[in-house]
């Protein structure tokens, strides 16, 4: 098909592609330990940046490294997440299915209204409660 385009048209398409590239920021993950108001230990996975297919180690790897015997209550902190694409949502779903199979209770907080709606539409609420902030999520545990 490229044989049908002139040299100048090919250059214009390349310039257009470069101008409209989405720059994805690296996903970072941090693990914190808290105590719920009821006195239960809570593991918090705090994500930062964009969540996409390249985020597998940060999302799944960090989760899978948790000791399942002591990490029965897990909070997912999306407060510093800028963007989640469909591949990133698939990673989150995979993590939540693993958590359900391990008997863990998972809540998420800090999602923008848009991603709260997306998470609800794709059925994530079957596996994790969604809350506006950490205080509300901790209180629900």
SVG drawing of the C-alpha trace seen along z (x, -y; Angstrom):
<svg xmlns="http://www.w3.org/2000/svg" viewBox="-21 -17 31 36">
<polyline fill="none" stroke="black" stroke-width="0.4" points="0.0,0.0 2.9,-2.4 3.8,-2.3 0.7,-4.4 1.8,-7.3 4.2,-10.0 7.4,-10.8 5.9,-14.1 2.7,-12.4 4.7,-9.7 6.7,-12.5 3.5,-14.3 2.1,-11.1 5.2,-10.5 5.2,-14.1 1.5,-13.7 2.3,-10.4 5.2,-12.0 3.1,-15.0 0.3,-12.8 2.3,-10.2 1.2,-9.5 4.1,-9.7 3.6,-7.1 5.1,-7.6 6.7,-4.7 4.6,-2.9 6.0,-2.9 4.7,-0.9 5.3,-1.1 4.0,1.2 2.9,-0.3 1.6,1.4 -1.3,-0.3 -3.7,0.7 -7.5,0.5 -9.7,-1.4 -10.8,2.1 -7.1,3.0 -6.5,5.3 -3.2,5.1 -3.7,3.7 -1.3,3.8 -1.5,0.7 -0.1,0.9 0.5,-2.7 0.8,-3.2 2.2,-6.2 2.3,-7.1 0.4,-5.4 -0.8,-1.8 -0.5,0.0 0.8,3.3 4.4,2.3 3.2,2.1 3.1,5.8 6.0,5.9 4.7,2.9 1.1,4.1 1.3,7.9 4.8,8.4 4.4,6.1 1.1,7.9 2.5,11.4 5.5,10.7 3.1,10.0 3.0,12.7 -0.5,14.0 -0.8,15.3 -0.3,11.8 -1.7,9.7 -5.4,10.6 -6.6,7.0 -5.3,5.0 -5.9,1.4 -5.0,0.2 -4.0,-3.5 -4.6,-5.1 -4.3,-8.6 -1.1,-9.3 -2.1,-7.4 -2.5,-9.6 -3.9,-7.2 -4.9,-3.5 -5.4,-2.0 -7.3,1.2 -4.1,3.3 -3.6,1.7 -7.2,2.5 -6.6,6.1 -3.6,6.3 -5.7,4.9 -8.5,7.4 -5.9,10.3 -4.5,9.1 -8.1,8.9 -8.9,12.4 -5.7,13.8 -6.6,11.9 -10.1,13.4 -8.7,16.9 -6.3,16.3 -9.2,15.2 -8.0,11.6 -10.3,8.6 -9.3,5.8 -10.5,2.2 -9.3,-0.6 -9.3,-4.3 -8.1,-7.5 -9.5,-6.9 -10.7,-9.8 -14.5,-10.0 -13.8,-8.8 -11.9,-5.7 -14.3,-5.0 -17.0,-4.8 -14.8,-2.6 -13.9,-0.2 -17.6,0.1 -18.5,0.7 -16.0,3.5 -17.0,5.3 -14.1,4.6 -16.6,3.8 -17.3,7.5 -13.8,8.0 -13.0,4.8 -14.8,2.0 -14.2,-1.5 -13.8,-4.5 -12.9,-8.1 -10.1,-8.1 -7.9,-6.1 -9.9,-7.1 -13.2,-5.8 -11.5,-2.6 -9.9,-1.8 -13.2,-2.5 -14.9,0.1 -12.5,2.9"/>
</svg>
